[in-house]
Each structure stands twice: as structure tokens, then as C-alpha cells.
């Protein structure tokens, strides 16, 4: 039989023992020879037999209807619990739980925790000491140490050795070792509780006797609901794949849009700059490669390169932009200064330095003045610029230009005493 078939039969053995316990009978000699299996309606059905050393719970030994022969071993050593081996007088139902644990151990891996050969080679005292004090290896650990024999065991169960090890490791190890605890208070309280853990294992549910982690409980849920989890996983993969494809397509569209807007920026009229830049800035991370291409393109003129600087918005680019601003047309300068209002620290020093340059043309000087008036209108250096401004405006013919005349406001403010300013 397969391991699962064996476990299902063993579960019925537990039910039979539970029934005996409910009628106040402890078997005290549970072993393979005392369990028969017959086929009923093509299904294997176990029968617990030979209650020859059974004990009635609560009855004194003298009241029992059977007598032990002199020198007869009270039970079978391989399946005997420690308290029975010691000869304790208060044997209870948990003695049978231990024997059931040995049976379960043997059904899984083909050998009991302590083999008859091991026990026969030891004397009586050594046998008792082994049963009472030596903890047996778990079924999975015993399988790992079997070497070539594990192949025979696995073949008998129609399963690969690696699969058998994986199957036994975990819940089945836990169930067996709990039943084989030396202190009886740590074993299952009843054969029914033993059977309940077996049922939970067969149904892929968490064991009631085992305090499992969240991962353990989730793994049980997944095993119990394979189709549902598989379907949910498939749906999740489809959603993730769709999201990734959507993201990729959106990024491709954004990249095309960014490239188109950069071309538009290079060729757009001055009044269109704020609109194009507003659309471009959210796509700034997609413009780097295209900006490099345009910057290296010899067909892109100075005016177009200046527009590209507005996208980069880094101090070094703005610094390079200052020279272009000195030669910009008045309308262009107004737009550029509005777009660069967050870069006073980079623009102002270059503009003030230009105002001290006697070789500048009139338009350049006026542009430098407008940059300074926009960025640093309260600078005290304005007090000495009034005469120069008047001369530049006369030279450029912009005496009646309101924009040029507004440059006298910071000159006037810097010339006033602090009291008169108030």
C-alpha cells in the first residue's frame, strides 16, 4: 500500500483503540501481529485483536479474569511504553498511545524506533534503560540514515525515496514523536485526539496539537485549495503581466511624446515656451538621451540650444545660459526670466559682473540690468546705476519703453534713506 493508504488504515486502528478505551479497556500489547486487515467491499478494514494482557481501568490486578504465566514478558518490548517497562501500577490509556506511535512509525518507514535485534542484543536492564531514557530518531531522520535500505522501503510504498522523506518530514514526524514522548502527560490525551491529527493531515489542515506559524497555516491552506490558489495565482500573473505591458506601452508612448515635445521646443515661438515646457517637465526623466543628441547636433542653433537648457534646469546649464540672455531680444528675455525665476543665485552674479564691463553693447547692458532688477531688486549696488541706465536707454532709443523705465525703480529705492523708504 502507498503511505496514504497505510495512514488511512491506521486511522481506523486509532478508532478501534478509542472504542476500547471508552469501554474502560487498555490493550497494553498493541503491535502488528495483533492487528488483522480484511477486505470488506474491496476496502481494507483493520481489526484489533488479542487483548490477552489487557487491563480494565480502575480494577485491581487480582480481579482480572486472566493469569500471567511465570516468566512471561508483560507486553512486547519494541512497542512497550516506558511506564509499562518499569512495571508501574498506574498504567492508563496513554500506554496504548505510545504503542500506536510505534505502529505508526513502522507503517511509515518499515521499522520500529527500536528494533527487536537491538533489544535482543542487550540485557534486560539495558532494554529497560533504552525504552525509558533513549529518544528514538524521528521517522525522517531514520530514513536519512537507512542508506540502501530506504530504496526497498520506498519501493514497497510505490514512492521515490526523496518523496517519502519529504512526505514524512513535517506533520507526520510531529504526530509520531508526540505519541512517543517519554512523559505520558506530553503524549496525546486519547486515541481520538491521535486520530484527529491524522484526519487533519489527510485533509491538509493544520494539526490541532501543533502550534504552527503563519507560514505553516498558509502552506496548509494552499495545499487544501490548490485549484483555487492556482486560479488566483494565474489571475494575479495575468494582472501583473497586463500591468507590466501597460507600463511598458505607456513608457513607450511617453518617450515618443517627450521626443516630439523636444522637437517642438527647439522650433517653437517664444510665446509657446511656457506651454511646451509645462508638458515636458513631467517627462524629464525620458529626455536625457534625446537632449544629448540635440546638444551634439550641429544643425541646432544657439537660440534652440538656449531653449534646451530650460529643460535641464541645473546650475551649470543656467550659468552657460547667462551669456545667451545678455544678447536675447527684449520679449525673449522677459519669457526666459519668468521661466528661470528659481535660479536667482546662478543668474545674478554673472549679470552684475557684466554691468561692470565697459565693453558691453547697450542692449547687453540693458539686459544685464533687467536680469539684476528681476533677481535682486534690493541690492545696494543699484544706487550707482541711474546715470548709466539713462545713457543706455538714450543710446538704444528705449526712453519711452515702460519695461526699460521700470529699471529705475530699484535705482530709486536704493537711493532712498531707510527712513524715507518706510
C-alpha positions in Angstrom: 0.0 0.0 0.0 1.0 3.6 -0.5 1.9 5.7 2.6 -1.5 7.4 2.4 -3.3 4.1 2.2 -1.4 2.9 5.3 -2.2 6.1 7.2 -5.9 5.8 6.4 -5.9 2.2 7.8 -4.0 3.3 10.8 -6.6 6.0 11.4 -9.2 3.2 11.8 -6.9 1.4 14.2 -6.9 4.5 16.4 -10.7 4.5 16.3 -10.8 0.8 17.5 -8.4 1.6 20.3 -10.6 4.7 21.2 -13.6 2.4 21.4 -11.8 0.0 23.7 -10.7 2.9 26.0 -14.3 4.2 26.1 -15.3 0.8 27.4 -12.6 1.1 30.1 -10.2 -1.4 28.5 -6.4 -0.7 27.9 -4.9 -3.1 25.4 -1.3 -2.9 26.6 0.1 -5.1 23.8 -0.6 -3.2 20.5 1.7 -4.5 17.7 1.4 -5.5 14.1 0.7 -9.2 15.0 -2.4 -8.0 17.0 -4.0 -6.1 14.1 -5.6 -8.0 11.3 -6.7 -6.4 8.0 -9.5 -7.9 5.9 -11.1 -6.7 2.8 -14.7 -5.6 3.0 -16.3 -4.3 -0.2 -12.9 -4.2 -1.7 -11.7 -1.9 1.1 -9.1 -2.9 3.8 -10.6 -2.8 7.2 -8.4 -3.3 10.4 -9.4 -5.4 13.4 -7.7 -5.1 16.7 -7.3 -8.5 18.4 -5.6 -10.3 21.3 -6.5 -8.5 24.4 -4.6 -11.1 26.4 -2.7 -8.7 28.5 -5.4 -6.0 28.6 -6.2 -4.2 31.8 -9.5 -3.0 33.0 -9.1 0.6 34.1 -9.7 1.1 37.8 -9.8 -2.7 38.5 -7.1 -4.2 40.8 -4.9 -6.8 39.1 -6.3 -9.6 41.3 -9.8 -9.1 39.9 -8.8 -9.7 36.2 -10.0 -13.0 34.6 -6.6 -14.0 33.2 -3.4 -15.0 34.8 0.2 -14.5 33.6 2.4 -17.5 33.2 5.6 -17.4 35.2 8.4 -15.7 33.4 6.1 -14.4 30.6 7.1 -10.9 29.3 4.3 -8.4 30.2 3.9 -6.9 26.6 6.3 -6.7 23.7 9.5 -4.6 24.2 9.6 -2.8 20.8 6.0 -1.5 21.4 6.1 -1.1 25.2 5.9 2.4 26.8 8.4 3.4 29.5 5.9 3.2 32.3 4.9 -0.3 31.4 8.6 -1.4 31.1 9.2 0.0 34.6 6.2 -2.0 35.9 4.2 1.0 37.1 0.9 0.1 38.6 -1.0 3.1 37.4 -0.9 2.3 33.6 -3.6 4.3 31.8 -4.8 4.8 28.2 -1.7 6.7 27.2 0.3 3.5 27.3 -1.7 2.4 24.2 -1.0 5.9 22.7 2.8 5.1 22.9 2.3 1.7 21.2 0.2 3.4 18.5 3.0 5.8 17.9 5.4 2.9 17.4 2.9 1.3 15.0 2.6 4.5 13.0 6.4 4.8 12.9 6.7 1.3 11.5 3.9 1.8 8.9 5.7 4.9 7.6 9.3 3.6 7.3 9.2 -0.2 7.7 10.9 -0.4 11.1 10.0 0.5 14.7 12.0 3.0 16.7 13.9 0.3 18.5 14.3 -2.9 16.5 14.0 -6.4 18.1 17.5 -7.1 17.0 18.8 -4.1 19.0 16.8 -5.1 22.1 17.8 -8.8 21.9 21.4 -7.9 21.9 21.0 -6.0 25.1 20.3 -7.5 28.5 17.0 -6.9 30.4 18.4 -3.8 32.3 19.8 -2.4 29.0 16.4 -2.9 27.3 14.5 -1.1 30.1 17.1 1.7 30.1 16.8 2.1 26.3 13.0 2.2 26.4 12.9 4.6 29.4 15.7 7.1 28.5 16.8 6.9 24.9 14.9 9.2 22.5 14.5 7.5 19.1 15.2 9.4 15.9 12.3 10.9 14.0 11.0 8.9 11.1 12.5 11.3 8.5 15.9 11.2 10.3 15.7 7.4 10.4 15.0 7.3 6.7 18.1 9.5 6.0 20.3 7.1 7.9 19.0 3.9 6.1 21.2 4.2 3.1 20.4 1.5 0.5 17.5 0.1 2.6 15.5 3.2 2.0 15.1 2.3 -1.6 13.4 -1.0 -0.6 11.2 0.7 1.9 10.2 3.3 -0.7 9.5 0.7 -3.4 7.2 -1.2 -1.0 5.2 2.0 -0.8 5.2 2.9 -4.5 7.0 6.1 -4.0 10.5 7.5 -4.6 12.9 7.7 -1.6 13.2 11.5 -1.9 9.4 11.9 -2.0 9.0 9.6 1.0 11.4 11.7 3.0 9.6 14.9 2.1 6.2 13.4 2.9 7.3 12.1 6.3 9.2 15.3 7.3 6.9 17.8 9.0 3.5 16.8 10.2 4.0 13.0 10.2 7.2 13.4 12.1 5.3 15.6 14.6 2.4 13.2 15.0 4.7 10.1 15.6 7.1 11.9 18.0 4.3 13.3 20.1 2.8 9.8 20.6 6.3 8.6 21.6 7.0 11.2 24.2 8.6 9.6 27.3 6.5 11.5 29.8 2.9 10.3 29.2 1.4 13.7 30.0 3.1 15.1 26.8 1.5 12.4 24.6 -1.9 12.6 23.0 -4.6 12.6 25.7 -6.6 9.9 23.8 -6.6 7.8 20.7 -9.4 10.1 19.4 -7.0 13.1 19.6 -4.4 11.0 17.8 -7.0 10.2 15.1 -8.0 13.8 14.8 -4.4 14.8 14.0 -4.3 12.0 11.4 -7.5 13.3 9.8 -6.1 16.8 9.7 -3.0 15.6 8.0 -5.1 13.6 5.4 -7.2 16.7 4.8 -4.3 19.1 4.6 -5.5 21.1 7.6 -3.2 22.4 10.4 -2.8 19.9 13.3 -4.7 20.9 16.4 -1.8 19.7 18.6 0.8 21.7 16.8 1.3 25.4 17.3 2.1 26.3 13.7 3.5 29.6 12.3 1.6 31.7 9.8 3.7 30.3 7.0 2.7 26.8 8.2 -1.0 27.6 8.2 -0.8 29.4 4.8 1.0 26.3 3.3 -1.8 24.1 4.6 -4.4 26.5 3.1 -2.6 26.4 -0.3 -2.4 22.6 -0.3 -6.0 22.3 0.7 -7.2 24.8 -2.0 -4.8 24.0 -4.8 -7.2 24.8 -7.6 -8.4 28.0 -6.0 -4.9 29.2 -5.3 -3.7 28.1 -8.7 -6.6 30.0 -10.4 -5.9 33.1 -8.1 -2.2 32.8 -8.9 -2.9 32.6 -12.7 -5.2 35.7 -12.4 -2.6 37.5 -10.4 0.1 36.7 -13.0 -2.2 37.9 -15.8 -2.9 41.1 -13.9 0.8 41.7 -13.2 1.7 40.9 -16.8 -1.0 43.2 -18.1 0.2 46.0 -15.7 3.8 45.5 -16.9 2.7 45.5 -20.5 0.6 48.6 -19.9 3.5 50.3 -18.1 5.9 49.4 -21.0 3.4 50.7 -23.6 2.8 53.9 -21.6 6.5 54.4 -21.2 7.0 53.9 -25.0 4.2 56.4 -25.6 5.7 58.9 -23.1 9.1 58.5 -24.8 7.6 59.3 -28.2 5.7 62.2 -26.7 8.9 63.6 -25.0 10.9 63.4 -28.2 8.1 65.2 -30.1 7.9 67.9 -27.5 11.6 68.4 -27.5 11.5 68.9 -31.3 8.6 71.3 -30.7 10.5 73.2 -28.1 13.5 73.7 -30.4 11.3 75.1 -33.1 8.6 76.8 -31.1 8.0 80.6 -30.9 8.9 82.3 -27.7 5.3 82.7 -26.5 4.8 78.9 -26.8 7.8 78.1 -24.5 5.9 78.0 -21.1 3.2 75.7 -22.5 5.7 73.3 -24.1 7.9 73.3 -21.0 4.9 72.6 -18.8 4.1 69.5 -20.8 7.8 68.4 -21.0 8.8 68.7 -17.3 6.8 65.7 -16.1 8.6 63.6 -18.7 12.0 65.0 -17.8 13.4 61.5 -17.0 12.7 60.5 -20.6 14.5 63.4 -22.2 18.2 62.7 -21.3 19.2 60.7 -24.3 17.4 63.0 -26.7 18.9 66.1 -25.1 22.4 64.7 -25.6 21.6 64.0 -29.3 20.2 67.6 -29.8 23.1 69.1 -28.0 25.6 67.4 -30.3 23.6 68.2 -33.4 25.4 70.9 -35.4 22.1 71.9 -37.0 20.7 73.1 -33.7 21.5 76.9 -33.4 22.3 79.0 -30.3 18.7 80.1 -29.8 17.4 76.5 -29.9 20.2 75.3 -27.5 19.1 78.0 -25.1 15.6 76.5 -25.1 17.0 73.1 -24.3 18.7 74.5 -21.2 15.3 75.3 -19.8 14.6 71.6 -19.6 17.8 70.7 -17.8 17.3 73.3 -15.0 20.7 72.6 -13.4 23.1 75.3 -12.2 25.9 74.6 -14.7 23.5 74.8 -17.6 21.9 78.1 -16.3 25.3 79.6 -15.9 26.1 78.9 -19.6 22.7 80.3 -20.4 23.6 83.7 -18.8 25.6 84.8 -21.9 22.8 84.0 -24.2 20.4 86.1 -22.0 22.6 89.2 -22.5 22.0 89.0 -26.2 18.3 88.0 -26.1 15.6 90.1 -27.7 13.5 92.0 -25.1 10.5 89.8 -25.5 12.6 86.7 -25.2 14.4 87.9 -22.1 11.1 88.5 -20.3 9.9 85.0 -21.0 13.2 83.4 -20.1 13.5 85.3 -16.8 10.0 84.2 -15.9 10.9 80.5 -16.6 14.2 80.8 -14.6 12.7 82.6 -11.5 14.0 79.8 -9.3 17.7 80.4 -10.4 18.5 83.8 -9.0 21.7 82.6 -7.3 23.1 81.4 -10.7 21.9 84.3 -12.9 22.6 87.4 -10.7 26.4 87.1 -10.2 27.0 86.9 -14.0 24.7 89.8 -14.7 26.3 92.1 -12.0 29.7 91.2 -13.4 28.5 92.1 -16.9 27.4 95.6 -15.7 31.0 96.3 -14.7 32.2 95.5 -18.2 32.7 98.7 -20.2 33.0 96.8 -23.5 29.4 95.6 -23.4 26.9 96.8 -26.1 24.0 98.9 -25.0 21.5 96.0 -25.4 23.7 93.7 -23.4 23.9 96.2 -20.6 20.2 96.8 -20.5 19.6 93.0 -20.5 22.0 92.6 -17.6 20.2 95.4 -15.8 16.8 93.7 -16.3 18.2 90.4 -15.0 19.5 92.1 -11.9 16.3 94.0 -11.4 14.3 90.8 -11.7 16.5 88.7 -9.5 18.0 91.2 -6.9 15.9 94.4 -6.9 17.0 95.3 -3.3 20.8 95.1 -4.0 22.5 98.4 -2.8 24.6 98.5 -6.0 21.6 99.9 -7.8 22.3 103.3 -6.3 25.2 104.0 -8.6 23.5 102.8 -11.8 21.0 105.6 -12.5 23.2 107.6 -14.8 24.4 104.6 -16.7 20.8 103.4 -17.2 19.7 106.8 -18.6 22.7 106.8 -21.0 21.9 103.2 -22.2 18.2 104.0 -22.8 19.0 107.1 -24.8 21.5 105.1 -26.9 19.0 102.3 -27.5 16.1 104.6 -28.2 14.0 102.9 -25.4 13.5 106.0 -23.3 9.7 105.7 -23.7 9.7 101.9 -23.2 7.8 101.1 -20.0 9.9 98.0 -19.4 13.2 100.0 -19.6 11.8 102.8 -17.4 10.8 100.2 -14.7 14.6 99.6 -14.2 14.7 103.0 -12.4 12.5 101.6 -9.6 15.3 99.7 -7.9 17.7 102.7 -8.5 15.2 105.0 -6.7 14.6 102.5 -3.9 18.4 102.0 -3.2 18.9 105.8 -3.2 16.3 106.5 -0.5 17.3 106.6 3.1 15.9 103.8 5.3 13.5 106.3 7.0 12.2 107.7 3.7 11.7 104.1 2.4 9.4 103.4 5.3 
